[in-house]
């Protein structure tokens, strides 16, 4: 193994740029973070480093057919920027919205694209982070220092999907692609397509391909719950008809959606069988009384134990009802030259096989971290409210909600970070980290999230990489936006959990 100290030894000839805050990533979280710093901490200098050639994150790197949000844009959009349009939006529509935020607030001058961060080191003597980066266009090595590191890079590895290794894959004579690595030259016109998977990605790709492909088969090991409905919010439409200002439409619609989401989520715990019946009833309305709902659309878990994607206008089920798509619920025995042989003995023939099988968890942007010369063991830390971590000074991480829109939490974290930075300035402190208080030392230390509560595959595969949680609200990543919207503004920055220097 190379000596990391030698790899990252300062070069006297290399210039170093310093900023008060360095934001990692120009996706939905990073652009939001830049806005909050600009408006709440205008005296702070900051830079946003983004490895891609433009902003957007997920909405730029995902290229598969039909790419769209699986939650509504009235809440996935920022609280400060009204969303005008259908609640389920395409990637292009979301990027236009983000681009408007960048332009309207002059954020672009702070963003540097195609900058890959390789290494981040904290020094308690200087109370600075030093980041080694590479300009991907020129190959130039770059160095930045910052007083506070704001991690907005997301939680999965872009452009590299999780591809299970099934037996005999090399025998298939057609083309195998992963949804995370969609090739621009893929022509599926008139082709037989198998999409492996049953999550939000598969449910997006299948209706988008179904009109152009000869036939699309969704091959799933087990079913997933979906919600269906019109791709419209009647309240928003009515308010616009009445000439209500868009800022009011945005706020009122958000409140209504969040109220209903909270009510629905609580019902999935209080009366799961009733909710299950309602969800399956909606599917049956599209597919008819004779379709085998029990086999193909009845999961073994309760609703919301895995992400519950919204299917606008039931387009997935419409494609199945029209015969353009079909569902096979079975396991893969092996690939064949013509397609896939299932364990029940059925051979599914295809020209193209799409693996919509999820992604690899990305921990801190796959950046090599050091704290005072020692490699960071991120999985040994304990999280403070899912955004700060014991033993890691002057850093916050945006990790959104599973059961509500990601951006809701990005806004809450943005407010908290700005308030923390102002508090440090007011008290003359240069360093802050979180630490277990005296009353916390006998607290049970548990995995990042309770698998009985939420257990998608990517989390189960990567749980060993993530920080630990405690059994108190302060020391866990709470999934309850409706509680956190009140708790975050009330966080006492003088609490013993915060250690300043």
N, C-alpha and C positions, 0 to 999 in steps of 0.2 A: 504493500500500500504506500502511495506517495505521502510525503510529509506535508500536511496542509499548511503548516506555517511557512514552508518553503514556497509552496504554490502561490500563497497570497502575501508574500513579503513585499512591502511597499517599494515602488520604483521611484526614486527621487525625481526622475525626469517626467513622470506621469502627473498630469494636473488632476487635482481633486476639486470637484464642485460641492459646495455645501448648501443644504436647504434645511429649513426648520422641520419640514415634514416631507417624507418620501412615500408616495402612494404606489403600490404595486398593482398594476392592472388597470385597463381602461374599458372594462365591461360595465355592466349596470351598477355594480357597487363602486367601482373606481370613479366613474363619472359623477355619481352621487356624492362621494367623499370630496371630490374637487369642488363641487358646488357648495357643500356645507362649509368647507374651509374658506372659500372665497367670500361667502356671505356672513359667516359667524366669526371668523378669525382673519379679517382682511390684512392684518399686520404680519401674518405668517407667510414666509416664502415656502413654496412647495413645488414639487415636480411629480409627474405621473410617468412611470416607465411601463411600457406595453411591449410585449414580445411580438405581437402581430403587426401587420402593416397598417392597420387602422383600428378604430374603436369598435366596440360591440361585444367582445367576448363570445359567448355562446351563439349570439345572433349573427356573428361573422364567420365563425369556424364551422358551424353546422351547415352543410350544403345539401342535405338529402331532400327529396321531393316533399313539398308541402310544409316545410319547417314553420312552426307556429308556436305560440305560447300554449301552455296547458292550464294556465290560470288567467283570470281576467285582468285586463290592462288598467282598469280603474283602480285596482289595488297593487298590481305589479308596476304600474307607473309610479313616478315619484309623487309625494304628497304636494310638492311645490309646483308641479307642472301638470295642468289638466290634460287628461287623455280624451281626445275627440275621435271617435270611431268605434268600430265593433269591438266588443270586449275581448274576443279571442283574435289575436293579430298575427300577421305574418312576420317573419324575421326582417324583411325590408321595411315594414311599417314601424317596427320597434326601433330599428336603427335610425330611421328618419326622425323619430321622436327624440332619441338620444342625441342625434346630430343637432337638433334644434336647441336642446339644453346646452350643448357645448357652444354653439354660435351665440345664443342669446346672452350667455354669461361670460363670454370671452375666455372659455376654459382651454381652447385649443393651444394657446401659447405656452401652456404648462405641460402639454403632453408630448412625450418623445416615443415615437413608434420604432418597432424593430430593435428594441433594446432588451436583450435577454440578461437577467440577473443570475449570476452563477454562485455567488457567495455573499453571505451577510455575517458580519462579526460585530458584537457589542463589546465596548471597552468601558469598564466602570471607572477607570482613571479619567478619561476624557469625557465620559458620559455621552458617547456618540456611537452611532452605527456606521460602519464602513461597508459599502456594497461594491463588489467587483462585478462589472457588467461587460457585455460585448455588443457593439453595434453590428447587427447582423448584415447590414449592407456593405460596410467598409471592412469589417473584421477587426476594427480597432478596439483595444481593451480600454475600458473606462472605469473611473472610480468616483463614487459619490459618498459623501457623509451626510448624516441627518441626525437631528435630535430625537425624532419620533418616527417610527416605522408603522405604516398603515397598510395592512395586508388585505387587498381587495381582489385577489387573484382567482377566487372561486374555489371549488372543492374537487374538481376532477381534471384529468389530463386531457387537454384538447388534442384533437387529431390522432388519438390513439385509443381505440375502443378495446373493451374486454372481449377477446375472442376465445371461447372454449375450444379445446382441441378434440374434435370428434374423430372416431375411427375412420380411416380410409378417405380423408378429405381430398387427398391428392388424386383420387380416382375420378372425381367429378370432372366432366368434360366441358362444363359451362364456366361461368364466372362467379367467384365468391367475393362479396364486398362487405365491409362493415359500415354501419350507418355513420359512425364517427369519422370515417375515412372515405367519404363518397367521392368517386372519381368523376371528373367533369365530362369525360368522354363516354359515360355509360348510356347507351341507347336501349331502352327497354320496350320500345314500340313493338307490339305484336308478340312479345316474349312471354313465356310462362315463368312466373316469379314465385319463389318461396321466401317469405319473411319469417325468420326465426325470432320469436319473442312476442310478448303480449303487453308490454308497457306503453307509456305515452308515445315513445318514438315509433313503435310498430303501428300504433293506432293512428298516427299521423301519416306515415309513409303509405300504408295500404290504400286508403281512399284516394290519395294523390296519384298513385300509380295505376289504380284500377281502371280508370277511363282510357288509358293509353296502352297498357299491357294486355296480352291475350287473356290472362287470368292471374290473380294473385291469391296465394294460399298463405294464411297465417298459421304457422306451426308453433304451437305453444306446449310447454310441459305442463303448465297449470294456468287456470284462468285468472283474470284481473277484474276488479270492479271499475266501472266507469260511470260518470254522470253525463246526462244528455240534456239538451235544451236549445232554444234559439240562440243564435249568436247575436244577441241584442239584449239590452237592459231597458225594459219598458219604461221604468221611471226616468231614466236619462232622456229617452226619446220624448216623453211627455213634457219634461222640464224645458227641453229645447224648443218644443212646439209653443210653449208659453213665453219664449223669449228670455228665459232666465240666463244670466251670465254664466259662461263656461266654468269660472272658478267656483261658483255655487253648485253648478251641476256636478262637478268633480267631487266636491266635498260631500254633498248630500248622497250621491251615488255610492261613494266609498263607504260612508257610514252604514248605508242600507246593506251593502254586500257583506261588510265585516260583521254586522249584527247577525245576518242570516248564516254566515259561515260559522260563527261561534255557536249558534243554536244547533246547526247541523252536526258540528264536531262533537258537541256534548251528547247529542242523541246517539252517535255511533258508539259511545261508551255506555250510555244509560239503557238504550233499547236497540242493540245491534241487530236483532232478528227483524224488527220492524223496518229499520233502515234498509237492511239487505233486501227485504221484500219489495220495497219501493224502487230501489235501484234496478232489480231484476225485472220488475214490472215495466219499467220504462224501456228496457231492452226488448222485452216481449212485444211491446207496442209496435216496434219496427219490424221484428222478425216473424211475428205471427205465432199462433198457439201451437203449431206442430214442430217448431224448431226446438232442438235439444239444448235448451238453456242450461239445464242441470249439468251437462258435460262441459259445455264450451264457455259459459259465462258465470258460473257459480264458484267463486273461490272458496278455499277451505279456511281462510282467515276472516276475521271480522272486518267490516269497512273501516278504512283509514289506518289499518296496520301497515299498509304500504300506500304509496302516493296514489291519490284518486284523481285521475285525469278527466278533464271535461272534453266531451266529444261534441263540437258545435253542429247543431242541426242533425245530429246522429249520422254524420256522413259515413262513418265506418260501417254502421249497421245497414244503411241504405245500400251500400255497395254489396254487402252480403245478400240482402233481400233481392237485389237485382241480378244476382248470379255472377257479378263481376269479380267477387272475392268469396273465399270460403275459409272455414276454420277447421283445423285438425288438432285435436288435443291428444298428444302422445309424446313419448320420448324417442330420441334418435338412437337407433341401433348402430347405423353406420351410413356413410355416404356411399353412393354408387356412381357409375359413370353417367347415369341418366338423372340422378337427383339424390333423394334421401330414402333410406329404408327405415321405417319406424319399428319400435319394439313389438308392436302388434302384428307386424308382417306386411304392412301397407307400403308400397313404393310410390313416392311422390316424385313425379318427373318435373324437371325445371330446366330453363336455359340460364337463369340467374338465381343465385341464392344470396339473400341479404341477411346478415347477422345483426339484428337490433337487440343485442345482448348486453347492453350496458357499458360501463366505463370503469376506468381505474381511478381510485381515489387519489387525489393530489393533495399532498400534505405540505402546506406552506410553499406552494409553487415549485416543489421539487428543488428548492434552493438549499445549498449546504449552509447550515447555521452554526455559529460558534458564539458562546458566551464566555468572555474573558479567557479566550484561548482553548476552551474545551468544547468539543462537538456537542450540539444540543440533542438531548434525548427527549424529543417532543412527547412521546408516549408516556413518559414518566411525570409529566407536569399534571397539574389539576387546573381545570378551567374555572375562571371567574365569569359567570353568566355567558359562557360561550364566546367571549371576545377578548379576554386577557388570560394569562397563564402564569402559574407560579414559576418563579425563577427566570422569567423573560422580561427584562426591563423595557420600558418605553415602546411597547408594541401593542397594537390592537388588530384583531382579525375579524372580518365580516363573514359570518356564516349564517345564512338566512333560515327561514322556516320551511318545514316540510309540509305542514297542513295549512299554511297561509302563504301569501306571496312573499318571495325572497326580499323584495325591495322594502317592504314594511320594516324589516329588521335593519336593513342597511341605513334607512333614515334614522332609526332609533340610535344605532351605534354612532352615526355621524354627529348627532346632537351630543352624545356622551363624550366622544373624543374631543370635540370643541370645548365643552365645559371643563374637561380634565386639563386641557392645555391652558385654558385661561386661569384655572385654579393654581396650576404650577407657576405660571408667571406671577400671579398675585402674591404667592407665598415664597417666591424666590427659589423654587426647587427645580433641579435639573434632571432628576431621575425618579421614576415611579415604577413599582412592580407590586404584584399582589402576592400575598402570603397567607397561609392558614393562620387564623387567630388562635389564641389559647383555647377557646371553647370549641375549636374545630378539630383538635388533634386526635380525638377519639372517634371522629366521624368515619363511617364506612367509606372506603374509596372504591368506586365502581366503574364499569366501562362507560365510555362517552355517552351512550344512550341505551336505554333498557330495550333489549330485543323483543320483549313482550309488548312493548308500546309501539315500536316502529322497527321494521327489519328488512328493508330492501337489500338486494344482493350486494350492491357495491359497498354498503356499510358493513355488512357481515364479513365480506372479504377483507376489508381494510380496517376493521375495528382496532386491531393490534397496533396500528400506526397512530391512532388518535389519542389525545389527552384523556385523563380520567375525570370523573365527576364525583361529587359528594352527594349526600342525601339532603342537603339544604338548598333552598332556591338560589342562594348566591353562588354556589359551587356546581352549577350544572347549566347545560344549554337547554333552557326551557322552551318548549314549543308553543307556549301560550301567549300569542301577541296581545290578546285582550287583557292579560295581566301585566305584561311587560310595558305596554304603552303608558301605564301609570307608574310602574316600578322603576323604570330607567330614569325618568326625570327626578325621582325621589332618592336616587342613590346618594348616600352621604360620602363625599370625597374625603372626609376626615375619619371615616370608619377605620378600625384597626386592620382591616384586610388590605389597605393601601399603605405601602411602605415608601416613604419619600427620602430623597437625599439631595 
